[in-house]
């Protein structure tokens, strides 16, 4: 009887570990500029085998934005200012910004300075929000549909050129 419980436990643990591993496929990339400075490159990825352009555009598909920092050093205050502006620029009204301020500040407080070659992952799920990983360690989960949509749209719809570059693979496939 105890042997059976051990086998079941090992089976359950194995399935749990395997289900958390997602193989990502790069859909496109674009460099983000702040005037004369290009602090990071953003790579847009989707789980292997799941590439629906309309679902991605509508924010109803699991997607990952990976930031590859290019500048030698981006101080913490500049990183925080950038993300604050990025999110707030996508919110509809001053009331939305005020309502979301606590969530925005919680996220900003988790963001460190960025060094060249640092990689940050923002894994967006329409069901569970955005999981933020820095150095492969989860540092924050951004909850709230309005604020998640703001961050998602800030990168995906930054401008037509960026949108095209991020969706290059899907646009070429015509999906």
N, C-alpha and C positions, 0 to 999 in steps of 0.2 A: 504494500500500500504506500509506504513512504517513498519507494522507488518511483512509483507512478507520479506522485506529487512533484518529485524532483524533475522528472522528464517533462511534465507539463510546464513547470516553472521555467526550465531552460528553453523550451519551445516558445513560450510567451515572450521571454526576454529577447530571443533571436528575432522574432517577428517585429518586435518594437524597435529594435536597433535598425533593422533593414528598412522599415517603413519611414524612418526619419532621414534616410539618405536620398537626396534628390539629385539627379544628374541634370545640370543646367546646360542649355544651348544658347550661345550668344546670338542675339538678333541684330545688334548694331551697336555703334559707339559714337560719341560726340565729345568734343572738348568744350568745357564751360569756361568762358572768359569773363574777367572782371576788368573791363577796359583794356589796359596794356598787359595785364597779368592773366595767365591761364593756370589756375590753381589745381584743377583736376579734370580727368577724363571720366566720363560716365559710360558704363557698359550696361546695356539692357539685355536681360536673359530671361528665358522661360524654361519650364521643365521640359525635358526631352520628350518629344512626341505631342506636346500640347502647344499649338501655335495658331490660334484663331485671332486674326487681325481685329475683327469687330469686338470680340470679347476684351482684347487688350485695350483698345481705344475707349471702351466703356467702363474699364476698371473692374471687370468681373472675373478676371483670371489671375491666378498666382503668377507673380512676376518678381524679378530681382533687379535692383539697380545696384551696380557695384561701382564705387568711386575709387579711382586710382589717383592718388594725390601726386601732382607733378612738381609743384613748387618746392624749393628746398625746405622751407618752413612756413607754415601758415599759423600764426598765433591763435590761441584759443578764442580771444575776443573777436577776431575776424571770422573765424569759423562760426561762432555763435551768431554774430551779426548777419552773416550770409544766410544761415538757415532760418533765422527769424524773418528776414525780408522775403526769402523764398516762399515761405508758408503764408505769411500775412498778405503778400501780393495776390494770392489766389483766393483769399476769403472775400465773400461778397460785400460785407458791410463792416463799419466800425463795431457794430453790435456782435457780429460773428467773431471778430478779432478779440473783443473783450471777453466773450463767452469762452473762447478757446485758450485764453492767455495762460491759465494754469497748466494745461496740457503742453502747450508750447514751451513754457519755462521748465517743466520737468524734463523734457527732451533735451533742451539746450544745456541744462546743468550736467548732463551725461556726456557731452561732447568735449573731447580733449583738443589740444593743438594737433595739427596734422603735419607729418614729415613726408618728404619725398619717398615714394614707393609704398606708403601706407595704403592699405585696402580696407574699405568700409563697405559692408553689405547692408542694403535696405531691402528686406524680403517682404513684399506687399502681398497680403491675402485679403480678399474682400470680406472674409468671415472673421479673421482674428487680428486685423490691423497690420502694422508694419513692425517687424522685428529688426532691430538695429544691432549689427555685429561689428565690432572693431577688434582687429587682431584675432579673429575667429572666436571671440567671446561675446555672448549676448550682453549688451549693456542697457537696452531699453526696449519696451514694447509700446509703440505709439497706438493709443486706442482712440476711438471716435471717428465716425465715418467722414465727417466734414473735414477734419484736419488731415486725415489720411488721403482723402481725395485731393486736397490742396497740394500736398507734397508730391503726390503722383502726377498731377497735372502740371505742376511747376517744372518738372523735368521733361515729361513727355511732350508737352505743348509749349515749351519755352519759345520757340519760333519755328517756322516751317522747315528750315534747313536742319535744325536739331531733330525734329520729329522724323523727317525723312531718313536721317543718318541712324537714328535709334531703331527704326523699323525696316532698315535696308533689306535684311534677309526675307522678311515676309512680303515686302513690296516686290522683290524680284521673283518670288514664287507665285505672286498673284493671289495669295490666300487672304 
